[in-house]
Amino acid sequence: MTVINNDVDFPAIYARTRDGFGVRLRIGGEGQAFFQVDTPCVRKSEVARSTSPATAFLDPSAEFIPRPNIHSDFWSATES
């Protein structure tokens, strides 16, 4: 543990592993929990191409995979 914030409303714990990973758990407004892990420096390496095709329709003329456009009444933000 590197820091412990005992705040009644917004507590948090910060830690660092022996391998150099930073770990943070914070509780925000309305009880929202935020968990974050920071990795230590790593060597650059090649990333293998996917071995499985995309499962969603992709316009053959598209240069990039589009951002998701599916609305969920539960997960999607509403416009202000």
C-alpha positions, -999 to 999 in steps of 0.1 A, spaced: 0 0 0 13 34 -9 -16 56 2 -49 50 20 -75 78 19 -100 72 47 -124 100 35 -159 91 46 -175 101 13 -147 93 -12 -123 67 2 -94 54 -19 -66 29 -18 -34 32 -38 -8 3 -41 22 -8 -61 31 -45 -67 66 -59 -65 65 -61 -103 58 -23 -106 21 -24 -113 2 5 -98 -33 -3 -85 -59 22 -74 -94 17 -61 -115 49 -55 -151 53 -45 -169 83 -60 -202 100 -58 -233 78 -56 -211 49 -46 -194 45 -81 -163 24 -79 -132 32 -100 -105 5 -104 -74 13 -123 -42 -6 -130 -11 10 -144 15 -13 -160 53 -9 -157 73 -1 -187 75 -29 -212 95 -38 -243 79 -30 -276 67 -61 -293 48 -71 -324 10 -75 -321 -4 -105 -338 -33 -100 -362 -66 -114 -351 -72 -150 -360 -110 -146 -361 -130 -124 -383 -152 -95 -370 -187 -107 -362 -205 -74 -370 -213 -61 -405 -184 -40 -418 -189 -19 -449 -162 -32 -474 -153 4 -483 -148 14 -446 -112 23 -437 -116 17 -400 -141 -2 -378 -168 23 -368 -175 32 -332 -204 13 -317 -238 28 -324 -261 5 -305 -283 23 -279 -290 6 -246 -316 22 -223 -294 11 -193 -258 18 -205 -262 46 -231 -259 83 -220 -288 106 -227 -282 138 -246 -285 170 -225 
